[in-house]
Amino acid sequence: MGSHSFERSITPFENREALLDDYTPNTLVGRDDELDEYHEALEPVIYGEQPNNVFLYGKAGVGKTAATRYLLRNLEEDAEQYPDLTLSTAYINCDGFETSYRVGVALVNALRPPQDHIPESGYSKSEVYAKLWQDLDSRGGIILIVLDEVDHINQGEDSILYQLSRARENENLQNARVGVIGISNDLTFRDRLSPKVRSSLCERTISFPHYDANELREVLKQRANVAFKDDALTDDVIPKCAALGAQASGDARHALDLLLTAGDIARGNNEGVVQEEHVEEALERVEKKEIEEGISDLNDHERYILYALATLSAEGKTPVRSREIYPRYQHVCSLAGRDEHTGRWLRDHLDELGMLGILSLTEKNEGLAGGKYREYDLQQDLGLVVTALEETLDSIGVHESLSSYYNGK
Ligand SMILES: Nc1ncnc2c1ncn2[C@@H]1O[C@H](COP(=O)(O)OP(=O)(O)OP(=O)(O)O)[C@@H](O)[C@H]1O
């Protein structure tokens, strides 16, 4: 048995924290056009004018949150030179807040010191709103409210988006001027909003495209300069992480995570230099973590879809069309003793799982004879998916096609 004592030893890191998700670099590389547009949308703030409401969208890890942190930090610093300008910012991640009520409470609390926080239940929605307008108005000046992952707010429960983005016109506020910055990974969210909410929330819409491998190299180089000691990376490490990040839909988080994990693996082996093999080992760990996280966020029926697709994959039948998945999904529902959703529901959710990177979809066009359709397959290794679905398999039973992949109880 190895020793479990902790001692400092060989490490490739100079400042490991520079690779963590919440680190904001001093400059953002590869996002010039987006930053220009974003900067222009925020420009009125520095004149003390009513800010534009801004809506940012783009897939995971393309720098939406990083660009927001970076520009708001600059804006706050630059605002200090104008004594007549009062600027406050509030950041809310809407993950877990499905209703306007809960977002309202979170916002009130974000603007108050901890001792004055209000509880998550007990007030009516109009009471929460009243407190919010009062708090915003007594603060006054310009208040920028960032609603990250805004698509987590349920449709039909999104009155707060309209209320906030039209607060002054609706005479909820007299003194304060509020600007809302909505951020979303879900490319369909904007289209799902009611026209009224859309036109006020999305006054300026900025789309963030995915990074290509060259841009990711620049992102990684910049962070590696801070994070690692001189000569702690062999030359192939950054290009490798960048290429893998570009494959993972141009996701900077994935690329940075690979670099961090490769560094951790090297340090764990008592090696001071990170090499390509470490990145390969890191890839397995990072993919495993990502799929586990992705699957753990799914609800029961979404897991049944994945279960159904996993059995078809194990039988060598993938890629498949949704109408071939449907009977298998029905079968999984019957194993679970649950009523199935409709074929239409299945198609919508297959596309959603595709967007999350949990499964892959390919558009097919067979012309006049066959028409257009989509085919689906697992995006990740079957063994990984089965492991991540373990809880579901434990509770409803293991389909025979998966028994060799399953090593649960
Ligand atoms: N241009 C960039 N320069 C340096 N770091 C970047 C850049 N773009 C993204 N990053 C880093 O990549 C990670 C993911 O970026 P970010 O959180 O901004 O993604 P996002 O588009 O907001 O996606 P999500 O919605 O998943 O949070 C963060 O650690 C961020 O600092």
The ligand as a Gaussian input file, in Angstrom:
#p B3LYP/6-31G(d) Opt

LIG

0 1
 N      -11.513000      33.712000     -25.478000
 C      -11.192000      33.133000     -24.334000
 N      -10.031000      33.402000     -23.753000
 C       -9.698000      32.803000     -22.611000
 N      -10.484000      31.933000     -21.946000
 C      -11.663000      31.630000     -22.486000
 C      -12.075000      32.218000     -23.699000
 N      -13.286000      31.713000     -24.008000
 C      -13.621000      30.860000     -23.041000
 N      -12.647000      30.803000     -22.119000
 C      -12.667000      29.964000     -20.938000
 O      -13.372000      28.774000     -21.242000
 C      -14.230000      28.377000     -20.180000
 C      -15.662000      28.324000     -20.661000
 O      -16.057000      29.612000     -21.121000
 P      -17.442000      30.276000     -20.682000
 O      -17.816000      29.878000     -19.287000
 O      -17.369000      31.705000     -20.978000
 O      -18.403000      29.561000     -21.696000
 P      -19.912000      29.856000     -21.982000
 O      -20.021000      30.200000     -23.418000
 O      -20.440000      30.825000     -21.004000
 O      -20.526000      28.450000     -21.819000
 P      -21.509000      27.918000     -20.683000
 O      -22.830000      28.432000     -21.079000
 O      -21.358000      26.457000     -20.777000
 O      -21.023000      28.477000     -19.375000
 C      -13.989000      29.384000     -19.065000
 O      -13.018000      28.852000     -18.204000
 C      -13.432000      30.588000     -19.789000
 O      -12.607000      31.360000     -18.954000

